[in-house]
């Protein structure tokens, strides 16, 4: 009987000691400062321009699942619902993207293509949205700036977040005079890298989704700015459902990571004070 009591006592002692050591170890782990996450060593910068918005919900789901930050360049383009992409129908969608930490910038409110310079302060443009859609117009520098600001202000109203002092000209079409005029009203242009043109606006008969995915995975390199759209009218076989997530996963497997334009070396100083 005494031996049984001794054995039970030893067992209880060991259990108590084990519990004490486990608690002490747990407390030591809690006391350790949390290590900062590893910096993105091979960054890519993913951006989206507006479009018909048909693939916008899917794109948002993929970005959320893959934890990829992006910058959206917004214009009030025609959508499949008939409303503009910066219209009331899409207001909640934009608000949700802001809550996820994405950034926003202007794509000109009327998606106005620069056609040519008349002189340093006057430009031929052709909007593809708005009341003057498909008209050949002459805009002064202040007209172009006003259209840039209108998109920024609309994005801010919907998201509750300050737009970045950046813009992307529709089609990427600019001139030195246009860029100077935009800079004088506070906007810096953001294009994309050659391999960062993801091809979602190209003909699906000529450029299949599989071919576009293969080319992107082969050619994209560290530091590239990538560009796609929230739906393109002219492409019959939509790009995003087939390519976006495999592209992100494939790039991650190759050692790339995704960062905000706020971290891009060309724009980080400019954007350091933007909330």
ROSEDREN-341130 format. One line per 8 residues: number of its first residue (from 1); their letters; for each residue x negated, y negated, z negated of N, C-alpha, C. Coordinates in Angstrom, 3 decimals. Atoms other than C-alpha are relative to their C-alpha. Last residue first. Layout:
N
NUM = A = X Y Z X Y Z X Y Z; ...;
END
This chain:
275
275 = XXXXXXXX = -0.553 -0.901 1.039 3.379 -58.523 45.655 0.547 1.295 0.598; -1.402 -0.266 -0.315 1.164 -60.030 48.410 0.564 0.964 -1.036; -0.869 0.798 0.871 -2.041 -61.424 46.865 1.497 0.228 0.270; 0.283 -0.244 1.417 -4.438 -58.780 48.212 0.937 -0.754 -0.940; -1.196 -0.520 0.660 -2.839 -58.803 51.666 -0.166 0.149 -1.501; -1.172 0.804 -0.343 -5.379 -61.011 53.464 1.211 0.388 -0.853; 0.192 1.304 0.632 -8.289 -59.334 51.664 1.223 -0.890 0.232; -0.107 -0.110 1.454 -7.007 -55.844 52.543 -0.151 -1.347 -0.697;
267 = XXXXXXXX = -1.142 0.741 0.525 -6.322 -56.622 56.211 0.050 -0.070 -1.524; -0.251 1.212 -0.778 -9.424 -55.596 58.190 1.072 -0.878 -0.635; 1.058 1.013 0.177 -10.645 -53.150 55.545 0.240 -1.292 0.768; 0.778 0.046 -1.236 -7.280 -51.332 55.504 -1.048 -1.103 -0.109; 1.359 -0.490 0.246 -6.190 -50.857 51.889 -0.876 -0.044 1.250; 0.580 0.829 1.059 -3.059 -53.018 52.152 -1.430 0.418 -0.318; 0.766 1.065 -0.661 -2.429 -51.225 55.439 -0.600 -0.960 -1.020; -0.756 1.168 -0.419 -1.376 -48.394 53.135 -0.896 -0.966 0.775;
259 = XXXXXXXX = 0.108 1.179 0.857 -3.258 -45.120 52.974 0.843 -1.125 0.588; -0.764 1.140 -0.497 -2.879 -41.604 54.348 -0.035 -1.135 -1.017; -0.989 0.418 0.988 -5.388 -38.793 53.940 0.650 -1.282 0.527; -0.446 1.391 -0.016 -7.516 -36.854 56.409 0.985 -0.250 -1.145; 0.705 0.826 0.975 -9.310 -33.620 55.561 0.364 -1.463 0.014; 1.292 0.380 -0.566 -8.377 -31.552 58.625 -0.790 -0.931 -0.914; 0.834 -1.204 -0.022 -5.603 -29.890 56.625 -1.379 -0.278 0.583; 0.437 -0.257 1.377 -4.183 -33.345 55.916 -0.919 1.211 -0.054;
251 = XXXXXXXX = 1.034 0.997 0.300 -4.111 -34.063 59.647 -0.518 0.164 -1.426; 1.225 -0.348 -0.719 -2.259 -30.810 60.307 -1.133 -0.968 -0.277; 0.591 -1.178 0.646 0.317 -31.504 57.616 -1.326 0.367 0.655; 0.482 0.400 1.321 0.975 -35.012 58.937 -0.695 1.162 -0.693; 1.140 0.900 -0.175 1.186 -33.800 62.531 -0.576 -0.395 -1.350; 1.188 -0.774 -0.378 3.383 -30.822 61.668 -1.245 -0.863 0.187; 0.506 -0.755 1.154 5.697 -33.266 59.810 -1.167 0.917 0.366; 0.467 0.819 1.121 5.990 -35.772 62.647 -0.562 0.829 -1.148;
243 = XXXXXXXX = 1.428 0.313 0.123 6.028 -33.508 65.709 -0.406 -0.605 -1.341; 0.922 -1.070 -0.380 9.292 -31.666 66.356 -1.437 -0.256 -0.433; -0.381 -1.287 0.584 11.868 -33.794 64.545 -1.002 1.115 0.279; 0.177 -0.147 1.448 9.913 -37.004 65.297 0.417 1.364 -0.546; 1.353 -0.313 0.472 9.492 -36.720 69.043 -0.029 0.364 -1.477; 0.519 0.861 1.074 13.055 -36.589 70.337 -1.323 0.505 -0.566; 0.348 -1.003 1.009 13.463 -34.680 73.649 -0.635 -0.737 -1.177; -1.120 -0.923 0.139 15.289 -37.170 75.899 -0.248 1.057 -1.074;
235 = XXXXXXXX = 0.526 -1.363 0.137 12.832 -40.041 75.440 1.148 0.971 -0.280; 0.414 -0.577 -1.280 14.137 -43.332 76.884 -0.484 1.439 -0.104; -1.087 -0.301 -0.931 16.182 -44.430 73.890 -0.461 0.817 1.199; 0.249 0.627 -1.299 13.371 -44.202 71.349 1.084 0.443 0.981; -0.897 -0.393 -1.084 13.912 -43.479 67.655 -0.247 -0.788 1.263; -1.176 -0.568 0.656 12.384 -44.959 64.521 1.060 0.336 1.045; -1.227 0.790 0.058 9.130 -45.490 66.395 1.095 0.736 -0.759; -1.149 -0.692 -0.584 5.495 -44.357 66.317 1.235 -0.861 -0.241;
227 = XXXXXXXX = -1.246 0.713 -0.292 2.122 -45.960 65.666 1.022 0.934 0.634; -0.890 -0.821 -0.806 -1.091 -44.722 64.029 1.334 -0.723 0.185; -1.377 0.434 0.247 -3.869 -47.003 62.787 0.888 0.759 0.977; -0.942 0.325 -1.067 -7.152 -45.088 62.902 1.338 -0.500 -0.559; -0.205 1.434 -0.140 -9.655 -45.332 60.056 1.025 -0.391 1.039; -0.081 0.783 1.236 -10.942 -41.767 60.323 0.144 -1.491 0.298; 1.211 0.030 0.821 -10.310 -40.148 63.701 0.201 -0.946 -1.189; -0.067 0.990 1.082 -7.341 -39.035 65.772 -1.252 0.091 -0.863;
219 = XXXXXXXX = 0.674 1.266 -0.281 -8.347 -37.122 68.921 0.000 -1.014 -1.138; 1.350 -0.102 -0.562 -7.651 -33.408 68.444 -0.739 -1.329 -0.014; 0.842 -0.746 0.944 -4.676 -33.582 66.107 -1.449 0.084 0.488; 0.199 0.805 1.210 -3.134 -36.311 68.250 -0.927 0.706 -0.978; 0.906 1.106 -0.300 -3.680 -34.427 71.509 -0.287 -0.832 -1.250; 1.336 -0.540 -0.229 -2.126 -31.216 70.162 -1.011 -1.122 0.234; 0.525 -0.448 1.293 0.904 -33.023 68.786 -1.437 0.483 0.149; 0.281 1.204 0.785 1.468 -34.871 72.072 -0.578 0.366 -1.364;
211 = XXXXXXXX = 1.207 0.633 -0.550 1.129 -31.631 74.059 -0.375 -1.248 -0.793; 1.153 -0.850 0.331 3.603 -29.799 71.821 -1.298 -0.625 0.484; 0.326 0.183 1.414 6.080 -32.676 72.030 -1.229 0.811 -0.397; -0.783 -0.805 0.938 5.931 -32.493 75.816 -0.410 -0.302 -1.434; 0.799 -0.167 1.220 4.495 -35.339 77.868 0.844 0.745 -1.036; 1.423 0.044 -0.347 5.752 -35.338 81.452 -0.890 0.294 -1.202; 0.216 -0.910 -1.121 9.361 -34.258 80.933 -1.482 0.087 0.357; 0.167 -1.350 0.539 9.358 -35.843 77.462 -0.159 1.029 1.117;
203 = XXXXXXXX = -0.960 -0.947 -0.552 8.720 -39.215 79.078 -0.249 1.397 -0.565; 0.308 -0.514 -1.325 6.654 -41.421 76.790 1.062 1.003 0.444; -0.805 0.734 -0.979 8.091 -43.382 73.868 -0.277 0.448 1.435; -1.417 -0.329 0.148 6.912 -40.899 71.219 0.907 -0.756 0.954; -0.646 -0.407 -1.241 3.355 -41.094 72.526 1.477 0.289 -0.082; -0.459 -1.379 0.158 1.450 -41.075 69.248 0.900 0.471 1.140; -1.217 0.078 -0.808 -0.619 -44.165 70.084 0.554 1.419 0.083; -1.141 0.198 0.878 -3.076 -43.676 67.227 1.304 -0.240 0.736;
195 = XXXXXXXX = -0.547 -1.322 0.333 -5.648 -42.184 69.579 1.220 -0.103 -0.892; -0.311 -0.745 -1.233 -6.182 -45.638 71.096 0.603 1.372 -0.276; 1.200 -0.591 -0.571 -5.898 -47.324 67.667 0.356 0.771 1.272; 0.195 -1.391 0.382 -2.918 -49.517 66.899 -1.257 0.507 0.686; -0.236 -0.908 -1.121 -2.018 -53.195 66.949 -0.067 1.440 -0.463; 0.468 -1.362 0.241 -1.611 -55.454 63.939 0.355 0.843 1.220; -0.499 -1.109 -0.810 -1.314 -59.209 64.509 -0.643 1.328 -0.395; 1.141 -0.686 -0.599 -1.837 -61.758 61.764 0.499 1.240 0.725;
187 = XXXXXXXX = -0.133 -1.409 -0.376 0.981 -64.150 60.883 -1.264 0.522 0.688; 0.242 -0.932 1.101 0.844 -67.408 58.898 0.057 1.469 0.323; -1.181 -0.060 0.866 2.382 -70.024 61.166 -0.085 1.171 -0.976; -0.247 1.342 0.532 -0.971 -71.002 62.665 1.282 -0.063 -0.821; 0.846 0.191 1.182 -1.801 -67.310 63.026 0.241 -1.357 -0.647; -0.552 -0.766 1.119 1.163 -66.862 65.327 -0.809 -0.202 -1.269; -1.243 0.656 0.399 -0.005 -69.678 67.621 0.622 0.716 -1.196; 0.357 1.227 0.706 -3.521 -68.234 67.676 1.248 -0.721 -0.488;
179 = XXXXXXXX = 0.535 -0.392 1.306 -2.235 -64.768 68.538 -0.379 -1.232 -0.817; -1.125 -0.449 0.825 -0.104 -66.238 71.340 -0.477 0.362 -1.401; -0.790 1.186 0.348 -3.058 -68.168 72.776 1.168 0.381 -0.899; 0.691 0.792 1.022 -5.346 -65.122 72.615 0.804 -1.220 -0.435; 1.094 0.727 -0.633 -2.686 -63.154 74.509 -0.744 -0.735 -1.118; 0.375 1.298 0.567 -0.247 -60.529 73.342 -0.986 -0.699 0.930; 0.407 0.966 -1.028 1.556 -57.345 74.401 -0.227 -1.375 -0.626; 1.386 0.379 0.274 1.557 -54.628 71.742 -0.515 -1.073 0.935;
171 = XXXXXXXX = 0.871 -0.521 -1.039 4.727 -53.322 73.398 -1.467 -0.265 -0.261; -0.589 -1.107 -0.749 6.664 -55.562 71.071 -0.881 0.414 1.179; -0.707 0.448 -1.191 4.212 -57.800 69.178 0.605 1.203 0.710; 0.384 -0.787 -1.172 3.319 -56.407 65.784 0.836 -0.495 1.161; -1.019 -0.267 -1.001 3.386 -58.777 62.862 -0.571 0.925 1.053; 0.480 -0.709 -1.177 1.585 -59.351 59.591 1.124 0.055 1.019; 0.245 1.038 -1.007 2.136 -61.711 56.675 -0.656 0.580 1.256; 1.416 0.299 -0.178 3.579 -58.757 54.726 -0.168 -1.098 1.054;
163 = XXXXXXXX = 0.598 -0.542 -1.217 7.245 -58.919 53.849 -1.470 -0.386 0.068; 0.624 0.947 -0.923 8.113 -59.642 50.238 -0.550 0.725 1.220; 1.461 -0.052 0.068 10.399 -57.049 48.670 -0.586 -0.950 1.032; 0.380 0.623 1.260 14.094 -57.258 47.861 -1.499 -0.036 -0.197; 0.848 -0.859 0.841 14.595 -54.730 50.635 -0.257 -0.574 -1.381; -0.500 -1.360 0.137 17.529 -56.188 52.577 -0.777 0.812 -1.029; -1.355 0.040 0.539 16.819 -59.897 52.075 0.538 1.411 -0.239; 0.081 0.360 1.417 13.081 -59.381 52.544 1.381 0.004 -0.649;
155 = XXXXXXXX = 0.552 -1.145 0.714 13.645 -57.542 55.811 -0.072 -0.274 -1.494; -1.055 -1.012 0.044 15.904 -60.348 57.039 -0.474 1.246 -0.751; -1.004 0.423 0.982 13.329 -62.954 56.083 1.133 1.006 -0.114; 0.566 -0.120 1.349 10.559 -61.149 57.910 1.041 -0.320 -1.062; 0.093 -1.432 0.311 12.686 -60.727 61.043 -0.536 0.203 -1.414; -1.381 -0.489 0.149 13.646 -64.412 61.050 0.002 1.485 -0.343; -0.465 0.256 1.362 10.024 -65.399 60.407 1.415 0.541 -0.231; 0.778 -0.821 0.931 8.783 -63.782 63.606 0.556 -0.130 -1.411;
147 = XXXXXXXX = -0.498 -1.346 -0.199 11.617 -65.379 65.573 -0.758 1.007 -0.867; -1.319 -0.086 0.632 10.793 -68.791 64.104 0.573 1.404 0.136; 0.176 -0.082 1.445 7.143 -68.294 64.999 1.336 0.144 -0.728; 0.525 -1.339 0.263 8.025 -67.578 68.620 -0.169 0.195 -1.504; -1.098 -0.938 -0.248 10.192 -70.674 68.758 -0.442 1.430 -0.315; -0.881 0.025 1.167 7.461 -72.769 67.096 1.215 0.911 0.170; 0.640 -0.712 1.103 4.967 -71.668 69.760 0.913 0.044 -1.218; 1.109 0.746 0.572 7.393 -72.808 72.427 -0.616 0.824 -1.132;
139 = XXXXXXXX = -0.001 0.340 1.425 9.481 -70.191 74.110 -1.216 -0.851 -0.326; 1.207 0.718 0.397 10.219 -69.940 77.827 0.162 -0.390 -1.460; -0.095 1.259 0.735 12.767 -67.305 78.688 -1.365 -0.652 -0.126; 1.342 0.560 -0.047 13.336 -64.418 81.077 0.060 -1.411 -0.557; 0.171 1.265 -0.711 16.599 -62.842 79.968 -1.474 -0.422 -0.036; 0.373 -0.212 -1.404 16.891 -59.150 79.099 -0.065 -1.281 0.824; 0.564 -1.279 -0.433 18.660 -59.875 75.794 -0.205 0.044 1.513; 0.688 0.288 -1.262 19.421 -63.543 75.136 -0.733 1.230 0.542;
131 = XXXXXXXX = -0.904 0.678 -0.928 22.054 -62.889 72.471 -0.634 -0.280 1.354; -0.519 1.330 0.315 19.877 -60.379 70.666 0.839 -0.603 1.104; -1.114 -0.032 0.948 17.722 -57.504 71.829 0.486 -1.425 -0.209; -0.780 -1.193 -0.348 15.213 -56.750 74.620 1.146 0.199 -0.985; -0.544 -0.792 1.105 13.792 -60.279 74.501 0.725 1.246 0.527; -1.218 -0.700 -0.416 11.735 -61.460 77.502 0.492 0.850 -1.180; -0.347 -1.178 0.788 9.009 -64.017 76.902 1.280 0.616 0.564; -1.109 -0.713 -0.611 7.143 -66.678 78.898 0.245 1.280 -0.798;
123 = XXXXXXXX = 0.168 -1.369 -0.466 4.974 -68.700 76.552 1.263 0.489 0.709; -1.246 -0.403 -0.642 4.322 -72.282 75.530 -0.202 1.334 0.709; -1.116 0.129 0.928 1.747 -73.670 73.092 1.348 0.434 0.589; 0.349 -0.477 1.340 -1.618 -72.808 74.672 1.170 -0.002 -0.969; 1.176 0.701 0.495 -0.256 -73.063 78.214 -0.200 0.485 -1.432; -0.118 1.183 -0.847 2.278 -71.219 80.331 -1.153 -0.941 -0.318; 0.160 1.348 0.551 1.136 -67.950 78.841 0.346 -1.041 1.067; 1.182 0.743 -0.449 2.496 -64.634 80.063 -0.041 -1.335 -0.727;
115 = XXXXXXXX = 0.229 -0.293 -1.424 5.073 -61.901 79.441 -1.249 -0.696 0.527; 0.793 1.055 -0.637 5.347 -61.676 75.643 -0.265 0.419 1.430; 1.255 -0.326 -0.677 8.077 -59.176 74.814 -0.657 -1.269 0.519; 0.329 0.838 -1.152 10.730 -60.303 72.344 -1.385 0.333 0.554; 0.861 -0.927 -0.749 12.118 -57.658 70.015 -0.434 -0.643 1.317; -0.667 -0.368 -1.248 14.815 -60.173 69.023 -0.824 0.952 0.860; -1.390 -0.364 0.257 13.726 -60.417 65.378 0.694 0.518 1.264; -0.840 1.039 -0.605 10.006 -60.323 66.151 1.459 0.444 -0.105;
107 = XXXXXXXX = 0.193 -0.506 -1.357 8.271 -57.076 65.008 0.682 -0.954 0.987; -0.818 0.446 -1.125 7.838 -58.496 61.518 -0.411 0.659 1.314; 0.557 1.150 -0.713 6.423 -56.679 58.500 0.827 -0.244 1.256; -0.815 0.475 -1.118 7.475 -54.176 55.843 -0.651 -1.230 0.629; 0.147 1.415 -0.319 5.704 -52.052 53.241 0.734 -0.335 1.290; 0.481 0.316 -1.348 6.633 -48.707 51.684 -0.050 -1.517 0.209; 1.308 0.652 -0.044 6.851 -48.261 47.924 -0.539 -0.315 1.369; 1.027 -1.034 -0.115 9.645 -45.689 47.621 -1.393 -0.594 0.165;
99 = XXXXXXXX = 0.103 -0.647 1.319 12.058 -48.338 46.322 -1.057 1.088 0.003; 0.719 0.908 0.902 11.324 -50.332 49.493 -0.184 0.638 -1.362; 1.425 -0.078 -0.387 12.346 -47.344 51.636 -0.846 -0.924 -0.884; 0.560 -1.234 0.553 15.605 -47.174 49.698 -1.469 0.151 0.361; 0.158 0.184 1.442 16.392 -50.807 50.442 -0.634 1.229 -0.635; 1.198 0.816 0.213 15.770 -50.225 54.149 -0.273 -0.189 -1.492; 1.162 -0.802 -0.417 18.280 -47.374 54.218 -1.290 -0.773 -0.244; 0.311 -0.930 1.102 20.801 -49.400 52.202 -1.211 0.859 0.334;
91 = XXXXXXXX = 0.539 0.714 1.153 20.645 -52.242 54.766 -0.407 0.939 -1.137; 1.258 -0.623 0.409 21.084 -49.970 57.771 -0.604 -0.630 -1.245; -0.141 -1.458 0.052 24.755 -50.682 58.447 -1.244 0.670 -0.562; -0.535 -0.408 1.295 24.226 -54.337 57.547 0.104 1.520 -0.138; -1.371 0.360 0.330 22.015 -55.024 60.535 0.459 0.605 -1.317; 0.082 0.814 1.214 18.228 -54.849 60.784 1.391 -0.483 -0.420; 0.807 -0.765 0.962 18.401 -51.916 63.221 -0.276 -0.790 -1.272; 1.440 0.181 -0.145 21.227 -53.779 64.966 -0.759 0.780 -1.060;
83 = XXXXXXXX = 0.519 1.085 0.840 24.721 -52.300 64.963 -1.480 -0.191 0.315; -0.437 1.255 -0.588 25.994 -50.188 67.859 -0.435 -1.219 -0.790; -1.274 0.378 0.610 25.792 -46.952 65.884 0.563 -1.289 0.590; -1.010 -0.936 -0.480 23.099 -45.561 68.193 1.385 -0.313 -0.575; 0.054 -1.341 0.577 21.029 -48.644 67.475 1.108 0.870 0.577; -1.251 -0.730 -0.148 20.231 -51.867 69.333 -0.154 1.417 -0.543; -0.253 -0.692 -1.254 17.104 -53.564 67.990 1.355 0.712 -0.003; -1.425 -0.315 0.049 16.907 -56.113 65.186 0.432 0.645 1.312;
75 = XXXXXXXX = -0.729 0.889 -0.905 13.125 -55.994 64.871 1.453 0.439 -0.022; -1.421 0.052 -0.277 11.151 -54.465 61.996 0.421 -1.055 1.001; -0.089 1.269 -0.715 7.552 -53.316 61.660 1.415 -0.108 0.564; -1.039 0.082 -1.018 7.549 -50.576 59.004 -0.021 -1.398 0.615; -0.485 1.360 -0.218 4.314 -49.996 57.087 1.000 0.047 1.139; 0.048 0.562 -1.343 3.749 -46.483 55.813 0.347 -1.478 -0.056; -0.409 1.414 -0.045 2.952 -44.557 52.642 -0.110 -0.530 1.426; 0.798 0.811 -0.928 2.888 -40.734 52.950 0.513 -1.432 -0.021;
67 = XXXXXXXX = 0.580 1.088 0.782 4.135 -38.591 50.070 -0.959 -0.845 0.840; 1.449 -0.046 -0.168 4.700 -35.517 52.268 -0.732 -1.105 -0.756; 0.497 -1.348 0.296 8.265 -34.961 51.098 -1.520 0.049 0.028; -0.205 -0.245 1.436 9.099 -38.667 51.006 -0.595 1.357 -0.395; 0.933 0.868 0.724 7.568 -39.314 54.428 0.102 0.232 -1.501; 1.356 -0.536 -0.167 9.402 -36.303 55.863 -1.005 -0.831 -0.787; 0.105 -1.256 0.754 12.764 -37.377 54.433 -1.413 0.566 0.073; 0.069 0.336 1.423 12.317 -40.952 55.694 -0.158 1.254 -0.852;
59 = XXXXXXXX = 1.335 0.552 0.256 11.526 -39.674 59.176 -0.157 -0.340 -1.472; 0.956 -1.112 -0.003 14.663 -37.529 59.145 -1.403 -0.492 -0.322; -0.191 -0.810 1.212 16.826 -40.488 58.120 -0.981 1.163 -0.091; 0.446 0.680 1.221 15.227 -42.746 60.795 0.240 0.831 -1.266; 0.887 -0.901 0.746 15.603 -40.292 63.693 -0.448 -0.609 -1.331; -0.575 -1.328 0.072 18.636 -41.996 65.218 -0.837 0.985 -0.790; -0.210 -0.413 1.393 17.299 -45.440 64.315 0.595 1.396 -0.131; -1.452 -0.225 0.099 17.628 -46.785 67.901 0.417 0.597 -1.341;
51 = XXXXXXXX = -0.493 -0.581 -1.244 14.160 -48.273 67.525 1.489 0.217 -0.153; -1.411 -0.352 -0.069 12.106 -49.964 64.797 0.344 0.563 1.379; -0.797 1.105 -0.524 8.318 -49.806 64.745 1.461 0.450 0.033; -1.167 -0.240 -0.844 6.587 -47.304 62.498 0.599 -1.321 0.443; -0.954 1.102 -0.129 3.105 -47.359 60.971 1.148 0.432 0.911; -1.166 -0.316 -0.815 0.708 -44.696 59.671 0.981 -1.174 -0.008; -1.019 0.996 0.329 -2.710 -45.807 58.435 1.184 0.198 0.942; -0.770 0.339 -1.194 -5.320 -43.063 58.287 1.129 -0.922 -0.435;
43 = XXXXXXXX = -1.351 0.562 -0.076 -7.907 -42.749 55.570 0.521 -0.142 1.420; -0.166 0.016 -1.456 -10.840 -40.317 55.391 1.387 -0.555 0.310; 1.304 0.088 -0.650 -12.164 -40.813 51.832 0.089 -0.059 1.528; -0.190 -0.539 -1.340 -8.896 -41.611 50.057 -1.297 -0.201 0.785; -0.279 0.964 -1.054 -9.980 -42.247 46.511 0.117 0.706 1.339; 1.085 0.158 -0.945 -9.696 -39.441 44.002 0.392 -0.998 1.085; -0.087 -0.842 -1.185 -7.069 -40.030 41.375 -1.144 -0.286 0.963; -0.622 0.712 -1.118 -8.282 -41.685 38.171 0.072 0.926 1.206;
35 = XXXXXXXX = 0.915 0.328 -1.080 -9.045 -39.245 35.377 0.764 -0.702 1.126; -0.367 -0.620 -1.256 -6.756 -39.411 32.404 -0.952 -0.455 1.098; -0.541 0.938 -0.983 -8.562 -40.395 29.224 0.300 0.723 1.301; 0.914 0.288 -1.104 -8.964 -37.446 26.852 0.629 -1.019 0.942; 0.820 1.173 0.319 -6.842 -37.752 23.714 -0.938 -0.380 1.134; -0.841 1.191 -0.051 -4.164 -35.453 25.088 -0.806 -1.255 -0.226; -0.330 0.266 -1.402 -6.777 -32.810 25.836 0.821 -1.267 0.139; 1.216 0.523 -0.636 -8.172 -33.095 22.298 0.250 -0.303 1.471;
27 = XXXXXXXX = 0.181 1.403 0.389 -4.677 -32.768 20.863 -1.221 -0.600 0.669; -1.020 0.791 -0.687 -4.075 -29.580 22.844 -0.144 -1.475 -0.309; 0.407 0.108 -1.403 -7.382 -28.112 21.631 0.984 -0.865 0.784; 1.148 0.903 -0.043 -6.503 -28.890 18.004 -0.465 -0.222 1.433; -0.496 1.365 0.198 -3.081 -27.324 18.453 -1.124 -1.011 0.087; -0.756 0.374 -1.201 -4.606 -24.168 19.949 0.501 -1.434 -0.106; 0.960 0.308 -1.060 -7.232 -23.979 17.158 0.707 -0.437 1.272; 0.719 1.229 0.353 -4.571 -24.254 14.457 -0.952 -0.403 1.119;
19 = XXXXXXXX = -0.916 1.116 -0.221 -2.344 -21.651 16.158 -0.682 -1.325 -0.283; -0.196 0.163 -1.443 -5.247 -19.239 16.377 0.897 -1.176 0.317; 1.217 0.604 -0.539 -6.188 -19.808 12.739 0.139 -0.242 1.500; 0.046 1.395 0.430 -2.611 -19.160 11.614 -1.202 -0.722 0.592; -1.036 0.726 -0.729 -2.381 -15.982 13.702 -0.017 -1.487 -0.347; 0.444 0.160 -1.380 -5.726 -14.767 12.379 1.015 -0.786 0.833; 1.104 0.973 -0.030 -4.701 -15.433 8.776 -0.457 -0.271 1.424; -0.587 1.334 0.156 -1.366 -13.672 9.295 -1.070 -1.087 0.060;
11 = XXXXXXXX = -0.713 0.328 -1.230 -3.181 -10.634 10.684 0.608 -1.391 -0.057; 0.995 0.345 -1.032 -5.644 -10.588 7.799 0.678 -0.423 1.301; 0.579 1.307 0.331 -2.808 -10.753 5.291 -1.015 -0.445 1.025; -0.984 1.030 -0.328 -0.946 -7.933 7.016 -0.542 -1.396 -0.271; -0.083 0.069 -1.471 -4.074 -5.767 6.929 0.969 -1.082 0.438; 1.221 0.667 -0.480 -4.669 -6.554 3.251 0.048 -0.181 1.518; -0.114 1.430 0.309 -1.047 -5.732 2.439 -1.205 -0.775 0.498; -0.992 0.578 -0.917 -1.327 -2.418 4.299 0.157 -1.495 -0.241;
3 = XXX = 0.657 0.153 -1.312 -4.552 -1.609 2.417 0.953 -0.633 1.009; 0.889 1.164 0.069 -2.820 -2.350 -0.887 -0.678 -0.241 1.335; -0.827 1.206 0.000 0.000 0.000 0.000 -0.857 -1.251 0.000;
END
